[in-house]
């Protein structure tokens, strides 16, 4: 018997993890999965997990603030930068490093299908990729200090971009709220 390499989604779609098709990607599946997925392996303060969906909205907001003239599709790419995690989970960076580059290739195949599904294009230009990584680092810095127990000094060492920044005040949303806010951000940034 051949091992199963696909994931059944609540939408009814069946996403082949080895050969993902843009036709099997639905934004509702992404929002639902990311809203129930904890950042920092759940090691955050508060009554709720800090979800990947909330992180994604935060990265999109930071990207828009730092690149206000960027094309709308780049802002959408910032929102969807961690979208593959709706099926593969949120592995912490040290674990991704330990796994090696094969994991990154796998993640990129999923991200490419997601980008193609929503008309973002693949690959993004290098300056867009770098700006999204910088917004992601700003978000991680705030999350580390405000929710995950890092001191500012320690968080700056691991997460902060070169620019000086103050951590943003954050409070984790409930999963239903994170799902709703993610879908609202998607609707605002897409032509869907």
C-alpha positions as CSV (number, residue, x, y, z in Angstrom):
1,X,0.0,0.0,0.0
2,X,1.3,3.5,-0.9
3,X,1.7,5.8,2.1
4,X,-0.8,8.7,2.1
5,X,0.9,12.0,1.2
6,X,-2.1,14.3,1.2
7,X,-4.2,16.2,3.7
8,X,-8.0,16.3,3.7
9,X,-9.2,19.9,4.4
10,X,-12.5,20.9,6.0
11,X,-13.4,22.5,2.7
12,X,-13.4,19.0,1.2
13,X,-10.2,19.7,-0.8
14,X,-7.4,17.1,-0.8
15,X,-4.0,18.8,-0.8
16,X,-1.2,16.6,-2.2
17,X,1.8,17.5,-0.1
18,X,4.4,16.2,-2.6
19,X,2.8,17.9,-5.6
20,X,0.5,20.7,-4.3
21,X,-1.9,22.1,-6.8
22,X,-3.1,25.7,-6.5
23,X,-6.6,24.4,-7.3
24,X,-6.6,22.6,-3.9
25,X,-5.8,25.7,-1.9
26,X,-8.7,27.5,-0.1
27,X,-8.2,30.6,2.0
28,X,-10.7,29.4,4.5
29,X,-8.7,26.2,5.1
30,X,-5.5,28.4,5.6
31,X,-7.2,30.8,8.0
32,X,-8.8,27.9,10.0
33,X,-5.5,26.0,10.3
34,X,-3.3,29.0,11.1
35,X,-5.8,30.3,13.7
36,X,-5.5,27.0,15.6
37,X,-1.7,26.8,15.3
38,X,0.4,28.1,18.2
39,X,3.6,30.2,17.6
40,X,6.5,29.6,20.0
41,X,5.3,26.0,20.5
42,X,2.6,27.4,22.7
43,X,5.1,28.8,25.2
44,X,3.4,32.3,25.4
45,X,1.6,34.2,28.1
46,X,-2.1,34.8,28.1
47,X,-5.4,33.1,28.0
48,X,-5.1,32.1,24.4
49,X,-2.3,30.8,22.2
50,X,-0.6,33.3,20.0
51,X,-1.6,31.9,16.7
52,X,0.2,31.8,13.3
53,X,-2.8,33.6,11.9
54,X,-2.4,36.5,14.3
55,X,1.4,36.6,13.6
56,X,0.6,36.7,9.9
57,X,-1.7,39.7,10.3
58,X,0.9,41.4,12.4
59,X,3.6,40.8,9.8
60,X,1.3,42.2,7.1
61,X,0.6,45.3,9.2
62,X,4.3,45.9,9.8
63,X,5.1,45.3,6.1
64,X,2.4,47.9,5.1
65,X,3.8,50.4,7.6
66,X,7.4,50.0,6.5
67,X,6.6,49.7,2.8
68,X,3.5,51.9,2.2
69,X,4.0,52.1,-1.5
70,X,4.6,48.4,-2.1
71,X,2.2,46.7,-4.5
72,X,-0.9,45.2,-2.9
73,X,0.2,41.7,-4.0
74,X,3.4,42.0,-1.9
75,X,1.3,42.9,1.2
76,X,-0.8,39.8,0.5
77,X,2.4,37.8,0.2
78,X,3.4,39.2,3.7
79,X,0.0,38.0,5.1
80,X,0.6,34.5,3.5
81,X,4.3,34.2,4.3
82,X,3.7,31.4,6.8
83,X,0.6,29.9,5.0
84,X,2.2,26.5,4.3
85,X,2.1,25.9,8.1
86,X,-1.7,25.3,7.8
87,X,-0.7,21.8,6.7
88,X,2.8,21.2,8.0
89,X,2.6,23.0,11.3
90,X,4.8,25.7,12.8
91,X,8.2,24.3,13.4
92,X,10.4,26.5,15.5
93,X,13.4,27.9,13.6
94,X,16.0,25.8,15.5
95,X,14.2,22.6,14.5
96,X,14.0,23.8,10.8
97,X,17.8,24.3,10.9
98,X,18.3,20.9,12.4
99,X,16.2,19.3,9.6
100,X,18.1,21.0,6.8
101,X,17.4,22.4,3.4
102,X,15.0,19.7,2.2
103,X,12.4,21.0,4.6
104,X,12.8,24.5,3.1
105,X,12.3,23.1,-0.4
106,X,9.2,21.3,0.7
107,X,7.8,24.4,2.4
108,X,8.6,26.5,-0.7
109,X,6.6,24.1,-3.0
110,X,3.5,24.7,-0.8
111,X,4.1,28.4,-0.7
112,X,4.5,28.5,-4.5
113,X,1.1,26.8,-4.9
114,X,-0.5,29.2,-2.5
115,X,1.0,32.2,-4.3
116,X,-0.2,30.9,-7.7
117,X,-3.7,30.2,-6.3
118,X,-4.0,33.9,-5.2
119,X,-2.3,35.5,-8.1
120,X,0.8,36.7,-6.2
121,X,3.3,35.3,-8.6
122,X,6.4,33.2,-7.8
123,X,9.1,33.8,-6.9
124,X,8.7,37.2,-5.4
125,X,11.3,39.8,-6.3
126,X,14.3,39.8,-3.9
127,X,13.4,43.2,-2.3
128,X,9.9,42.0,-1.5
129,X,11.3,38.8,0.1
130,X,13.7,40.9,2.1
131,X,11.1,43.3,3.2
132,X,8.8,40.5,4.3
133,X,11.6,38.8,6.3
134,X,12.3,42.2,8.0
135,X,8.6,42.6,8.9
136,X,8.7,39.0,10.2
137,X,11.7,39.7,12.3
138,X,10.0,42.8,13.8
139,X,7.0,40.7,14.6
140,X,9.1,37.9,16.2
141,X,10.9,40.5,18.3
142,X,7.7,41.9,19.7
143,X,6.3,38.4,20.3
144,X,9.5,37.3,22.0
145,X,9.5,40.2,24.4
146,X,5.8,40.7,25.0
147,X,4.6,37.1,25.1
148,X,7.4,34.5,25.1
149,X,9.5,35.6,28.1
150,X,12.6,37.0,26.3
151,X,14.4,40.0,27.6
152,X,14.7,42.9,25.1
153,X,18.4,42.4,25.0
154,X,18.1,38.7,24.2
155,X,15.3,39.2,21.7
156,X,17.4,41.9,19.9
157,X,20.2,39.4,19.6
158,X,18.1,36.7,17.9
159,X,15.2,38.5,16.2
160,X,15.6,42.3,15.8
161,X,16.6,43.7,12.4
162,X,19.4,46.3,12.4
163,X,17.0,49.2,12.9
164,X,16.2,50.2,16.5
165,X,12.7,49.3,17.4
166,X,10.5,49.1,20.5
167,X,8.3,46.0,21.0
168,X,4.7,46.4,20.2
169,X,2.1,45.7,22.8
170,X,0.4,42.3,22.0
171,X,-2.3,40.3,23.5
172,X,-3.2,36.9,21.9
173,X,-6.6,36.6,20.2
174,X,-8.9,33.7,20.5
175,X,-8.8,31.2,17.6
176,X,-12.2,32.3,16.2
177,X,-11.0,36.0,16.4
178,X,-7.7,35.2,14.7
179,X,-9.4,33.3,11.9
180,X,-11.9,36.2,11.3
181,X,-9.2,38.9,11.4
182,X,-7.0,36.9,9.0
183,X,-9.9,36.5,6.6
184,X,-10.7,40.2,6.8
185,X,-7.0,41.1,6.1
186,X,-7.1,38.7,3.1
187,X,-10.3,40.2,1.8
188,X,-8.8,43.7,2.0
189,X,-5.6,42.7,0.2
190,X,-7.1,40.4,-2.5
191,X,-9.4,40.8,-5.4
192,X,-11.4,37.7,-4.2
